[in-house]
Amino acid sequence: MRKGYWIAAVDIANMDGYRGYITANKAVFDKYGARFLVRGGERTVVEGHCRDRIVVIEFESYQRALECYRSPEYQALVSIRSPHSQADIVVIEGYGEEG
């Protein structure tokens, strides 16, 4: 089974409001076995452009990654995040990771 990933690119307009999302998302991500691979950090854009914050989250499977995003718990978090940010989020299957 191939792993699943969220790749998120986020522009944050109001960090104080966005912090509520950051604080609340731990329980949901723990429930779905998420592991942060990238969460902000230093970066250099070498081609094109990107949003303020890049996040990559790993899940045990593509299906599990979709379940987390579609869950009522995470969708409640979207309502906390959305007024304070704009995000592009892709759920994608890993490559060459047969289990």
C-alpha positions as CSV (number, residue, x, y, z in Angstrom):
1,M,0.0,0.0,0.0
2,R,1.4,3.4,-0.9
3,K,1.5,6.2,1.6
4,G,-0.6,9.3,1.2
5,Y,0.4,12.9,1.5
6,W,-1.1,16.3,2.0
7,I,0.8,19.1,0.3
8,A,-0.5,22.5,1.4
9,A,0.5,25.9,0.3
10,V,-0.9,28.6,2.6
11,D,-1.0,32.4,2.7
12,I,-1.8,33.6,6.2
13,A,-3.5,37.0,6.5
14,N,-4.0,36.9,10.3
15,M,-1.5,34.8,12.3
16,D,-3.3,35.4,15.6
17,G,-6.5,33.9,14.2
18,Y,-4.6,31.1,12.4
19,R,-3.0,30.0,15.6
20,G,-6.3,28.6,16.7
21,Y,-6.2,26.3,13.8
22,I,-2.6,25.2,14.6
23,T,-3.5,24.5,18.2
24,A,-6.7,22.5,17.4
25,N,-5.4,20.4,14.5
26,K,-3.0,18.2,16.6
27,A,-5.9,16.0,17.9
28,V,-7.3,15.4,14.4
29,F,-3.9,14.7,12.9
30,D,-3.0,12.3,15.8
31,K,-6.3,10.4,15.2
32,Y,-5.4,9.8,11.6
33,G,-1.8,8.9,12.2
34,A,-0.4,12.0,10.4
35,R,3.3,12.8,10.5
36,F,4.6,16.3,9.5
37,L,7.5,16.1,7.1
38,V,7.5,19.8,6.3
39,R,5.9,22.6,8.4
40,G,7.1,26.0,7.4
41,G,10.9,26.3,7.7
42,E,13.5,28.0,5.6
43,R,13.0,27.8,1.9
44,T,14.3,29.3,-1.4
45,V,11.9,29.6,-4.3
46,V,14.1,28.7,-7.3
47,E,11.4,28.8,-10.0
48,G,8.0,30.3,-10.1
49,H,6.3,31.5,-6.9
50,C,4.6,29.9,-3.9
51,R,2.5,30.9,-0.9
52,D,3.9,32.0,2.5
53,R,3.8,28.6,4.2
54,I,4.4,25.1,2.8
55,V,3.3,22.0,4.7
56,V,3.8,18.3,3.8
57,I,2.0,15.7,5.9
58,E,2.5,11.9,5.6
59,F,-0.3,9.3,6.2
60,E,-0.1,5.5,6.2
61,S,-2.1,5.4,2.9
62,Y,-3.7,7.6,0.3
63,Q,-7.1,6.5,1.6
64,R,-6.3,7.5,5.2
65,A,-5.1,10.9,4.0
66,L,-8.4,11.4,2.2
67,E,-10.4,10.2,5.2
68,C,-8.6,12.8,7.4
69,Y,-9.4,15.7,5.1
70,R,-13.0,14.6,4.6
71,S,-13.6,13.9,8.3
72,P,-16.1,16.0,10.2
73,E,-13.3,16.9,12.7
74,Y,-11.1,18.3,10.0
75,Q,-13.9,20.1,8.2
76,A,-14.6,21.9,11.5
77,L,-11.0,23.0,11.5
78,V,-11.4,24.4,7.9
79,S,-13.9,26.8,9.3
80,I,-11.4,28.0,11.9
81,R,-8.6,28.3,9.3
82,S,-10.4,29.8,6.3
83,P,-11.2,33.3,7.7
84,H,-7.5,33.8,8.4
85,S,-5.8,32.2,5.4
86,Q,-6.0,31.0,1.8
87,A,-4.8,27.5,1.0
88,D,-4.1,25.2,-1.8
89,I,-4.2,21.6,-0.5
90,V,-3.5,18.5,-2.6
91,V,-4.0,14.9,-1.3
92,I,-1.6,12.7,-3.3
93,E,-0.5,9.1,-3.4
94,G,3.2,8.4,-2.8
95,Y,5.4,6.9,-5.6
96,G,7.0,3.5,-5.5
97,E,6.1,2.7,-1.9
98,E,4.5,-0.7,-2.1
99,G,3.9,-2.1,1.4
